[in-house]
Amino acid sequence: MRGGLQVSNYHNPVMLQECIAGLNIQPNGTYVDVTFGGGGHSRAILQQLGEGGKLVAFDQDVDAQANAIDDERFEFIDQNFKYLKNFCRLHGAIPADGILADLGVSSHQFDKAERGFSTRFDADLDMRMDQGGQQTAKDVINTYNEADLHRIFGMYGEIQNAKTLARTVVTARLNIQINTIADLKSAIAPLIPRGKENKYLAQVFQALRIEVNQELEALQEFLKQSVDVLAPGGRLVVMSYHSLEDRLVKSFIAKGKFSGELEKDIYGNDDRPFEAVSRKAITATDEEIKLNNRARSAKLRIAVKR
């Protein structure tokens, strides 16, 4: 059975056409979707693959497995994309002609109250992408010291009063353990700016989610391994939703590393594995943003393996 293109209730893919165009799909090529989710991107890739094409998809979320596509050209790998190279080798997907990563949390994860990703519901502070993972947001809130909470709120949440927020959490948990979203909201209520409640809580939740899932470390591992997985001329297509991720992606495409200056080889040539397809990040159209608010913060970067 062929995987037909459909919009899933699980997740409505952002900039779907731009992502697929960025991959420059060859009918007999090998492609990797490292953030399968609801399978929207994967179905669109399969539509453009011929009989000799191959698509390997990664997702660490057990819920995503239910969306796996019944197609002989498709393989699902229930792993974090930080293990890209090992599992692509295991499944015969090296060299790949294109790799796609959509770094956003899926609509399904936000909408499923018990996962603890959304400020809209009350539930346990969980936020694990991989439900088999050990550490939850509840562990972070109740066991991290003040300095570490200050670091993650400031660095990952880009929260201006991060130091005060960390102290408030540590003080609140002396009286009672902070187990639920409602507990956390109540503990930090005096610090939430009036009129900006949703934005502030989103920043707090973003910080916790990144820490729980070690998202930035996983992204760096994935980007480094993509160099060895892609064939020369292969495409790297990455869509990010906040500045921390985008900064890492932009730097790696430009310099082949995450900090410092671009290095040159002994002949004075740029020593970097990728060439950016466009200088600036691609953003969603106004029309798409009206239909899907999540597209508002998305930045898409496309690069070619040199």
N, C-alpha and C positions, 0 to 999 in steps of 0.2 A: 504494500500500500504506500502511496506517495504522501508526504507531509504537505498538505495544501496550506497556503498562506491564510492565516486567520488572526484576528485580534482576540487575545485571551482575556478573560476576566481576571486571571491571575496577575497579569501585568501588561500594560499598554506600552510597547517599546517607544522610546524617545528617538526622534530623528532616524527612523527606520530606513528610509530611502537613502539618506546621506551616508549612513553606516554601510549599507550594501554597496553603494557606488564607490565608497572609499576602499572597499576590499578588492575592487577590480577583478571580479570572479572569473576564473577560467573554467570551462565546463568539466574538464578532467582533473582539476586541481584538488589539493588537500587543504582543508580549512579547519580552524579551531575556534569555537565559541566558548570562552572561558567563564562566562556568566550566563548560563542557560536560562534560569528562571522559568518563565512561562513558555519559553521556546519560540517567541515571536521572531527574533533575529535568525534563529536556526532554520525555521521554516522558510524564511525568505531566502536564505543561502541555498537551501536544498532546491528551491524552485529554479535556481540558475545553474545547478550542477547537472551534468550529464550522467550516463551510466557508469563512467569511470571515475566520477568524483567521489570525494570522501569528506565527511564532516564528523569531527570529534567534539563533544561538548562536556564542559566541566560544570558542576555545581555541588557545593558542600551541604546544601539545605535538603533534607530528606523530602520535604514537601515538593520540591522541584522534580523529583524522580517520577511523580505521577504524570508529568507532562511529556515524558520521553516519547520520541517520535518513532512510529513503526515504519522503518525504512531501512532497506539493506545497506544504504550508504551512510547510515548514522550510527554512532556509538556514544553512549552516555557514560561519563566517569564521575562517580560520586566522591569528588575530592576538591580541596581548595586549590585555586589556580597557582598557588606558590609551589606546587609540585608539578608544574607544567612540563618540564623537560623529561622527567622520569616517566610520566604516564604517556606522553606523546611518543616516546621511544617504545614503550611497551605495546602501544596500539598502532604502531607503524605510521605515525603522523609526522615523522621528520624525514626530509624537510617539508615544511608547510608553506603554502602559497599565501596564506593570510591568517591573521589572528585578530579576533574581535573581543574587546572587553567593555562591558557597560557596567560601570562601577557603582551604580545606584542601588539602594535597597528597593526590592520589588514592592509593587503596590500590595501584593498579597501579604507580605510580611508586615507592612504598616497596618493593613486592615484586619489582621488576625490578632485580636486583643491579647490573647495569652502569650504571644511572643514578646510583648513588652517593648515594642519599638515605637509605639505611638503615644503622644501625650493626650490623645482624645479619649483613651480608655483607662480604666483602672485594672491593673494586673500586677503580678510579681515583676520585679525588676530583673528581666532576663536579658534580652537583646543578643542572644547567641545566633549567629548565622548558621553554625553547625550545632544542631541540637544535642550532639554527642560531646560537645566541648565541655570542659570542666568549669571554667570561670564565667560567672554571670555578672550583670551590672550590680546586683545586690551585693556580691562579694567585693566589688570595687568600692562601692559607697560605704560599706561597713568595715572594711579591713585596711584600705589604703591610708597611709599617714597623710597629714595635712600638706606636706611639701609635694607629695606625689599627686594628690588631688588638685592642688594649685597648678602643677605642671600640665596635667591633662585638660583641665578646664581652660587654661590659658592658651595652650598650644593647639589642642584639637578642637576646642569649642570657640576659640578666639573671643572669649568672654572678658569684658573689660574689668569687671570686679572679681576676677577669678580667685584672688587671694582671700577676699572676704567670704566668697562662696565656699571655699574649701574649709575655712574656719567655722562657718555656720554649720556645715554638714558634720564636721567632727564634734562640735558642741552638741548638736541635736541627738546624735547617736549615743551620747553618754547616758541619756535618759531612756531611750527606747530604740530598738533596732529598726532601721529603715528598710522595710521589706518590699513595699509596693510603690507604684507610681504615685498614688495618693499620699503616701507617707513622705515621699521625696518632695512633692509639690508643697505640702504643708510645712515641711522643715525649712524650705528656702523661700517661702511666700514673701517675707518682708523685703527680700532683695530683688524681686521681679519688677522691672520698670512698668509703671502703669501705662496701658495703651500699647505695650510691646510684649505682652505676655507670651504670645505664640512664638515670636522670634526668639525670645530669651530661652524658653523651654526647649525649643528645637536645637539651640546651640548646646545646651546642657546634655540633651539626649545624644546629639552627634558626638560629643566628646566621650561619653560613656561607651557608645557603640563602637567607636574607633578603637578604644582601649580594650574592650572585651574581645573583639575579633582580631586585634593586632593588624588592622587593615593597612596601615601605611607600610609596615614591614612586609606584609604579604605582597603588596603592590610593587615594592622595590625588587623583591625576589622574582616576581613574575616578569617584570621588565628586563631584568638582567638575563633571565633564561630565554626570553623571546629571541634574543640575538642568535642563540645556538639552534633554536627550533626553526626559524624562518629560512627559506631559501633566498639567495641573492635575488633582488627584485620583488620579494614577497612584501606584503603590506601589513603594517601594524596599525590597527584602528582602535583608539581608546577614547571612551566618553566618561568624563568625570563630572562631579556635581558640587564640589567645593574646592576652594583655592589651594588647600594643602595637597590634594591629589593632583590637581592640574599643574601645580608647580613642579612636582616630581616628574610627571609625564613630559612636560615641556622641556625641563632640564635634560632628561635622559635622551630625548630625541635630538636636542641641540648639541649635547656634549658627550653622550654615552656614559654619563655619571650624574650624581644627584647634587653635587656641590663642587666648587672650585672652577677653574678656567678650562676651556677647551684645550686638549693636548694635541700636539702635532707629532708626526713620525719623523724619522731621521732625514727625510727629504723635504720636510716642511709642509706636508699635506695634513689636512684635518684628520685626526685619528678618532673617528666616531662611526658607529655602525649604521646609523640611519640618516636619511635625508628627508626633511619635512616636505610634505606635498604642498602645504600652504603655510605662509608665515604666521598667520593668525589662526586662532581656534575658530572652528565653525560653530555657530549658534543656531538655535531653532528660530523658525519664522514666527512672526506675530500670530499668524493663523493657528499654528500648532500650539503655541503657548495658551491661546484662548481655549483650545480643546483639552489641553493637558498641562496643568499648572506646573507639574514637575519638570517640564522642559525648560522652564524659565532660567534655571541655574546651570543647565547642561553645557559643557564645552567639549567639542569633538576635535581630536587631533589625529592626523593621518600621516604616516611615515613609510618610506620605502627602504628596505634593507639594501645597503650598499654592496 
